Amino acid sequence: MLSRRVAVLFFVAIVSGCSSTKTSPEAPGPRAAASVSGSKAASATGDRCTWNRSKCIFEGSYEPGERDYAEQEAKRLNMAEIQRLRRSFGN
């Protein structure tokens, strides 16, 4: 009976440790993250976008050349993901 309780508590501790997310109160907003350099700001923005994509959508107009860059970058990222998936599934 005691070993069953210990096993359940151990499982809960492992699951809660694996499912916790990093949140920080000083995480920059989507526009502030663009002005801050470094991977920490990009990581904070990426984490926030994973859980609430509507906060990461920019609803302004493109600057000259920005739309073409965004489309090319999207194509590049999509191709990289396709290649990664092919490697992981052995195709």
Secondary structure, DSSP 8 states (H G I E B T S, - for coil): -HHHHHHHHHHHHHHHHHH-----TT---HHHHHHS-SHHHHHHHHHHHHH-GGGG---S---TTHHHHHHHHHHHHHHHHHHHHHHHHT-
